[in-house]
Amino acid sequence: MNSKQPQSLQQGDLVAIVTTARKIDREDIQKAIELLESWGLNTVVGKTIGKVDHQFGGTDADRITDFQQAMNNDAVKAIWCARGGYGTVRIIDALDFSKFLTNPKWVIGFSDVTALHSHLHNLGTRTIHGLMPITVESSTPEAIDSLKNSLFGNSLKHVVPCESQNKYGKGDGELVGGNLSMLYSLLGSTSAIKTDGKILFIEDLDEYLYHIDRMMMNLKRNGYFDNLKGLIVGGMTKMNDNTIPFGKTAEEIILDNIKEFDFPVCFNFPAGHLKDNRALEFGREVDFVVNKTSTTLKFL
């Protein structure tokens, strides 16, 4: 199944900034508004920006309404999720995607937004895994440029140095994935993705090493690696260990869980909870090549 591509943005287009998860203040998205303006785009700020319901950017009902309005507004050409944290999964089943699917628009974000990436992938539309308004100020020029290129329909290709633990090879297929903890939490639901014949991207933040093993074991037992064409591992950032060490790094845990498979694997890919969080188009066909000098991910 080829995923439907939202239309590329044009000068003067409108981008909605909403939060589907944790609360965020208006001043925390100011740099993002300025960035969009510098690209010739206009911004509409959702009602969830500045709202507070304990950890969340307003109640579930607030966040449902805000996202639904952004989807249903024909003038809005992209929806940029302001930040992650937790909460997107709480609203996903209450959203009506019927109008959105007739004329899809870009949904952008990472981390907790993986719930939306996965759900929309199953509904047949492409999304952008990339930096969010909260991270604009700390993002590298490369990360920002890649998001711009993706939104405006320019060619997208990432070439990064080889890592010692990489497994060489070539693969092609639709790119899917996101935050490992989120992918794990979606298993068994209608939002769980299928990985047969696809390239899988994973990343995570602030997890215990034994839990990385638990999650990888669960993906494996769910057949995620059986017919996979390639695995891209982004930032495994700020990993934790117990008093009695687990005995392996996150990379070693991942390799241990896929040792019987022969698809290409790359580590330390610049995407995830990193300053250099390069844009990835989920649902788009990619060529993935890992060799002794470099890793190349080319979007077709």
Secondary structure as a PSIPRED ss2 file (coil, helix, strand):
# PSIPRED VFORMAT (PSIPRED V4.0)

   1 M C   1.000  0.000  0.000
   2 N C   1.000  0.000  0.000
   3 S C   1.000  0.000  0.000
   4 K E   0.000  0.000  1.000
   5 Q C   1.000  0.000  0.000
   6 P C   1.000  0.000  0.000
   7 Q C   1.000  0.000  0.000
   8 S C   1.000  0.000  0.000
   9 L C   1.000  0.000  0.000
  10 Q C   1.000  0.000  0.000
  11 Q C   1.000  0.000  0.000
  12 G C   1.000  0.000  0.000
  13 D C   1.000  0.000  0.000
  14 L E   0.000  0.000  1.000
  15 V E   0.000  0.000  1.000
  16 A E   0.000  0.000  1.000
  17 I E   0.000  0.000  1.000
  18 V E   0.000  0.000  1.000
  19 T C   1.000  0.000  0.000
  20 T C   1.000  0.000  0.000
  21 A C   1.000  0.000  0.000
  22 R E   0.000  0.000  1.000
  23 K C   1.000  0.000  0.000
  24 I C   1.000  0.000  0.000
  25 D C   1.000  0.000  0.000
  26 R H   0.000  1.000  0.000
  27 E H   0.000  1.000  0.000
  28 D H   0.000  1.000  0.000
  29 I H   0.000  1.000  0.000
  30 Q H   0.000  1.000  0.000
  31 K H   0.000  1.000  0.000
  32 A H   0.000  1.000  0.000
  33 I H   0.000  1.000  0.000
  34 E H   0.000  1.000  0.000
  35 L H   0.000  1.000  0.000
  36 L H   0.000  1.000  0.000
  37 E H   0.000  1.000  0.000
  38 S H   0.000  1.000  0.000
  39 W C   1.000  0.000  0.000
  40 G C   1.000  0.000  0.000
  41 L C   1.000  0.000  0.000
  42 N E   0.000  0.000  1.000
  43 T E   0.000  0.000  1.000
  44 V E   0.000  0.000  1.000
  45 V E   0.000  0.000  1.000
  46 G C   1.000  0.000  0.000
  47 K C   1.000  0.000  0.000
  48 T C   1.000  0.000  0.000
  49 I C   1.000  0.000  0.000
  50 G C   1.000  0.000  0.000
  51 K C   1.000  0.000  0.000
  52 V C   1.000  0.000  0.000
  53 D E   0.000  0.000  1.000
  54 H C   1.000  0.000  0.000
  55 Q C   1.000  0.000  0.000
  56 F E   0.000  0.000  1.000
  57 G C   1.000  0.000  0.000
  58 G C   1.000  0.000  0.000
  59 T C   1.000  0.000  0.000
  60 D H   0.000  1.000  0.000
  61 A H   0.000  1.000  0.000
  62 D H   0.000  1.000  0.000
  63 R H   0.000  1.000  0.000
  64 I H   0.000  1.000  0.000
  65 T H   0.000  1.000  0.000
  66 D H   0.000  1.000  0.000
  67 F H   0.000  1.000  0.000
  68 Q H   0.000  1.000  0.000
  69 Q H   0.000  1.000  0.000
  70 A H   0.000  1.000  0.000
  71 M H   0.000  1.000  0.000
  72 N H   0.000  1.000  0.000
  73 N C   1.000  0.000  0.000
  74 D C   1.000  0.000  0.000
  75 A C   1.000  0.000  0.000
  76 V E   0.000  0.000  1.000
  77 K E   0.000  0.000  1.000
  78 A E   0.000  0.000  1.000
  79 I E   0.000  0.000  1.000
  80 W E   0.000  0.000  1.000
  81 C E   0.000  0.000  1.000
  82 A C   1.000  0.000  0.000
  83 R C   1.000  0.000  0.000
  84 G C   1.000  0.000  0.000
  85 G C   1.000  0.000  0.000
  86 Y C   1.000  0.000  0.000
  87 G C   1.000  0.000  0.000
  88 T H   0.000  1.000  0.000
  89 V H   0.000  1.000  0.000
  90 R H   0.000  1.000  0.000
  91 I C   1.000  0.000  0.000
  92 I H   0.000  1.000  0.000
  93 D H   0.000  1.000  0.000
  94 A H   0.000  1.000  0.000
  95 L C   1.000  0.000  0.000
  96 D C   1.000  0.000  0.000
  97 F C   1.000  0.000  0.000
  98 S H   0.000  1.000  0.000
  99 K H   0.000  1.000  0.000
 100 F H   0.000  1.000  0.000
 101 L H   0.000  1.000  0.000
 102 T H   0.000  1.000  0.000
 103 N C   1.000  0.000  0.000
 104 P C   1.000  0.000  0.000
 105 K C   1.000  0.000  0.000
 106 W E   0.000  0.000  1.000
 107 V E   0.000  0.000  1.000
 108 I E   0.000  0.000  1.000
 109 G E   0.000  0.000  1.000
 110 F C   1.000  0.000  0.000
 111 S H   0.000  1.000  0.000
 112 D H   0.000  1.000  0.000
 113 V H   0.000  1.000  0.000
 114 T H   0.000  1.000  0.000
 115 A H   0.000  1.000  0.000
 116 L H   0.000  1.000  0.000
 117 H H   0.000  1.000  0.000
 118 S H   0.000  1.000  0.000
 119 H H   0.000  1.000  0.000
 120 L H   0.000  1.000  0.000
 121 H H   0.000  1.000  0.000
 122 N H   0.000  1.000  0.000
 123 L C   1.000  0.000  0.000
 124 G C   1.000  0.000  0.000
 125 T E   0.000  0.000  1.000
 126 R C   1.000  0.000  0.000
 127 T E   0.000  0.000  1.000
 128 I E   0.000  0.000  1.000
 129 H E   0.000  0.000  1.000
 130 G C   1.000  0.000  0.000
 131 L C   1.000  0.000  0.000
 132 M C   1.000  0.000  0.000
 133 P H   0.000  1.000  0.000
 134 I H   0.000  1.000  0.000
 135 T H   0.000  1.000  0.000
 136 V C   1.000  0.000  0.000
 137 E C   1.000  0.000  0.000
 138 S C   1.000  0.000  0.000
 139 S C   1.000  0.000  0.000
 140 T C   1.000  0.000  0.000
 141 P H   0.000  1.000  0.000
 142 E H   0.000  1.000  0.000
 143 A H   0.000  1.000  0.000
 144 I H   0.000  1.000  0.000
 145 D H   0.000  1.000  0.000
 146 S H   0.000  1.000  0.000
 147 L H   0.000  1.000  0.000
 148 K H   0.000  1.000  0.000
 149 N H   0.000  1.000  0.000
 150 S H   0.000  1.000  0.000
 151 L H   0.000  1.000  0.000
 152 F C   1.000  0.000  0.000
 153 G C   1.000  0.000  0.000
 154 N C   1.000  0.000  0.000
 155 S C   1.000  0.000  0.000
 156 L C   1.000  0.000  0.000
 157 K E   0.000  0.000  1.000
 158 H E   0.000  0.000  1.000
 159 V E   0.000  0.000  1.000
 160 V E   0.000  0.000  1.000
 161 P E   0.000  0.000  1.000
 162 C C   1.000  0.000  0.000
 163 E C   1.000  0.000  0.000
 164 S C   1.000  0.000  0.000
 165 Q C   1.000  0.000  0.000
 166 N C   1.000  0.000  0.000
 167 K E   0.000  0.000  1.000
 168 Y C   1.000  0.000  0.000
 169 G E   0.000  0.000  1.000
 170 K E   0.000  0.000  1.000
 171 G E   0.000  0.000  1.000
 172 D E   0.000  0.000  1.000
 173 G E   0.000  0.000  1.000
 174 E E   0.000  0.000  1.000
 175 L E   0.000  0.000  1.000
 176 V E   0.000  0.000  1.000
 177 G E   0.000  0.000  1.000
 178 G E   0.000  0.000  1.000
 179 N E   0.000  0.000  1.000
 180 L H   0.000  1.000  0.000
 181 S H   0.000  1.000  0.000
 182 M H   0.000  1.000  0.000
 183 L H   0.000  1.000  0.000
 184 Y H   0.000  1.000  0.000
 185 S H   0.000  1.000  0.000
 186 L H   0.000  1.000  0.000
 187 L C   1.000  0.000  0.000
 188 G C   1.000  0.000  0.000
 189 S C   1.000  0.000  0.000
 190 T C   1.000  0.000  0.000
 191 S C   1.000  0.000  0.000
 192 A C   1.000  0.000  0.000
 193 I C   1.000  0.000  0.000
 194 K C   1.000  0.000  0.000
 195 T C   1.000  0.000  0.000
 196 D C   1.000  0.000  0.000
 197 G C   1.000  0.000  0.000
 198 K C   1.000  0.000  0.000
 199 I E   0.000  0.000  1.000
 200 L E   0.000  0.000  1.000
 201 F E   0.000  0.000  1.000
 202 I E   0.000  0.000  1.000
 203 E E   0.000  0.000  1.000
 204 D E   0.000  0.000  1.000
 205 L E   0.000  0.000  1.000
 206 D C   1.000  0.000  0.000
 207 E C   1.000  0.000  0.000
 208 Y E   0.000  0.000  1.000
 209 L H   0.000  1.000  0.000
 210 Y H   0.000  1.000  0.000
 211 H H   0.000  1.000  0.000
 212 I H   0.000  1.000  0.000
 213 D H   0.000  1.000  0.000
 214 R H   0.000  1.000  0.000
 215 M H   0.000  1.000  0.000
 216 M H   0.000  1.000  0.000
 217 M H   0.000  1.000  0.000
 218 N H   0.000  1.000  0.000
 219 L H   0.000  1.000  0.000
 220 K H   0.000  1.000  0.000
 221 R H   0.000  1.000  0.000
 222 N C   1.000  0.000  0.000
 223 G C   1.000  0.000  0.000
 224 Y C   1.000  0.000  0.000
 225 F C   1.000  0.000  0.000
 226 D C   1.000  0.000  0.000
 227 N C   1.000  0.000  0.000
 228 L C   1.000  0.000  0.000
 229 K C   1.000  0.000  0.000
 230 G E   0.000  0.000  1.000
 231 L E   0.000  0.000  1.000
 232 I E   0.000  0.000  1.000
 233 V E   0.000  0.000  1.000
 234 G E   0.000  0.000  1.000
 235 G E   0.000  0.000  1.000
 236 M E   0.000  0.000  1.000
 237 T E   0.000  0.000  1.000
 238 K C   1.000  0.000  0.000
 239 M C   1.000  0.000  0.000
 240 N E   0.000  0.000  1.000
 241 D C   1.000  0.000  0.000
 242 N C   1.000  0.000  0.000
 243 T C   1.000  0.000  0.000
 244 I C   1.000  0.000  0.000
 245 P C   1.000  0.000  0.000
 246 F C   1.000  0.000  0.000
 247 G C   1.000  0.000  0.000
 248 K C   1.000  0.000  0.000
 249 T C   1.000  0.000  0.000
 250 A H   0.000  1.000  0.000
 251 E H   0.000  1.000  0.000
 252 E H   0.000  1.000  0.000
 253 I H   0.000  1.000  0.000
 254 I H   0.000  1.000  0.000
 255 L H   0.000  1.000  0.000
 256 D H   0.000  1.000  0.000
 257 N H   0.000  1.000  0.000
 258 I C   1.000  0.000  0.000
 259 K C   1.000  0.000  0.000
 260 E C   1.000  0.000  0.000
 261 F C   1.000  0.000  0.000
 262 D C   1.000  0.000  0.000
 263 F C   1.000  0.000  0.000
 264 P C   1.000  0.000  0.000
 265 V E   0.000  0.000  1.000
 266 C E   0.000  0.000  1.000
 267 F C   1.000  0.000  0.000
 268 N C   1.000  0.000  0.000
 269 F C   1.000  0.000  0.000
 270 P C   1.000  0.000  0.000
 271 A C   1.000  0.000  0.000
 272 G C   1.000  0.000  0.000
 273 H C   1.000  0.000  0.000
 274 L C   1.000  0.000  0.000
 275 K C   1.000  0.000  0.000
 276 D C   1.000  0.000  0.000
 277 N C   1.000  0.000  0.000
 278 R C   1.000  0.000  0.000
 279 A C   1.000  0.000  0.000
 280 L E   0.000  0.000  1.000
 281 E E   0.000  0.000  1.000
 282 F E   0.000  0.000  1.000
 283 G C   1.000  0.000  0.000
 284 R C   1.000  0.000  0.000
 285 E E   0.000  0.000  1.000
 286 V E   0.000  0.000  1.000
 287 D E   0.000  0.000  1.000
 288 F E   0.000  0.000  1.000
 289 V E   0.000  0.000  1.000
 290 V E   0.000  0.000  1.000
 291 N C   1.000  0.000  0.000
 292 K C   1.000  0.000  0.000
 293 T C   1.000  0.000  0.000
 294 S E   0.000  0.000  1.000
 295 T E   0.000  0.000  1.000
 296 T E   0.000  0.000  1.000
 297 L E   0.000  0.000  1.000
 298 K E   0.000  0.000  1.000
 299 F E   0.000  0.000  1.000
 300 L C   1.000  0.000  0.000
